[in-house]
Amino acid sequence: MIDLAALRTQPDAFRAAWSARGAAVDVDGLLALDQQVRALKTRAEGIKAEVNAASKAIGMAAKAGGAAVEEAKAKARALGDQHKAVDTEREALEKELQAALMVVPNPCLPDVPVGKDASENRVAATWGTAPAFAFAPKAHWDLGPALGIMDFERAAKISGSGFASLRGAGARLSRALVSWFLDTHTTRNGYTELAVPYLVTPKTMTGTGQLPKFADQLYRCADDDLLLIPTAEVPVTNLHAGEIIDEAALPVRYTCHTPCFRREAGAAGVGTRGLTRVHQFDKVEVVWLTTPERSRADLDTLRGHAEHLLQELGLHYRVLQLCTGDTGFGSAMTFDLEVWAPGANAWLEVSSCSTFTDFQSRRADLRYRGADSKLRLLHTLNGSALALPRCLIALIETWQQADGSITVPPVLRPYLGGLDRITATA
């Protein structure tokens, strides 16, 4: 959620930032509603003071006796009714203002490139080169079933379209990736590993910005009023909601593996074939809680942790800096890591590394106490490091051999009992 006090003092800056995003935000309407709320609050406080004075007058009148007591009581009752009516109107308008603010996007940082959509994202970096083959490389939707490590038909039989099943070495390879990601983050990069619930409350979803704007993309357990998480970002970021962290303990760095559940899986076609876009997938997430002064530099560090994993897997990738028109609702700046899948002949996003500045902290009440003892809002960052199954797609397509087998990258072999090649009999 945006800083309403900043909107009052810098409305033109917000107009420009939202215009760069292509977001239609009624700034004048927000400010007018805010002014109404503040005016009603002032009026209610004034009437409350009159109520207090009238209550004292009842005591004074009681000493004098006579009809003055009833008159004083009647005046106090009338003022009390008036205060209640004004405060009820204030509460209604305040809820309306909060609802309006909940669907307003985070302004992007000034150094985010201005652009209308994904076509204007910038390539910030590349690593490696596209693999060259002496044969026609196959896509994972052909390689996997031929090796017996992927089963799309049976997954569709039990769950419908947009789901997949891994089998044998495919399941082991997926598990190996997750274990290696977590081990790298915890032993090398300084993260604390978490295991969190996969079902959360609507309040938790609201804290990170999934609600109310993206309600149609979430799976809901209506009887319990709980929702399946679309990413570990949701429970992990909200873990310290309502708490105050000492600045000396910052940055807080967490990593967490969870399944992710998302309704949107796209339309049928090459972009959704096989494992490319599914309703349920596994992901290792990294989340930072940090100070405003260091959050931009911390974003580069977080991104570097995700990139290093791709480098050790020997996967060709590029880094896109998203333009204003393609930056997500709550993000102030985002870098996407896209890995090259030679069989599918496509770039696939495997990580999105973002800083949300204090946008999520204002919603979730995430604060820290500075060295000066003052309370401030934390900055939140997160990124996929990394997301399966697209990482798995790129891996098997990049490391495929002419005979249809898959060479296992050296870093993963200890997690597979020394297995160095996946064949149809593995």
Beta strands, then each sheet from edge to edge (+ up, - down):
strand 1: 122-127
strand 2: 150-151
strand 3: 165-166
strand 4: 192-194
strand 5: 199-200
strand 6: 220-221
strand 7: 226-228
strand 8: 244-246
strand 9: 252-261
strand 10: 280-290
strand 11: 317-321
strand 12: 333-341
strand 13: 346-355
strand 14: 367-369
strand 15: 375-377
strand 16: 379-387
strand 17: 406-407
strand 18: 421-422
sheet 1: 1+ 11- 12+ 13- 16+ 10- 9+ 4+
sheet 2: 2+ 3-
sheet 3: 5+ 7- 6+
sheet 4: 8+ 14+ 15-
sheet 5: 17+ 18-
end
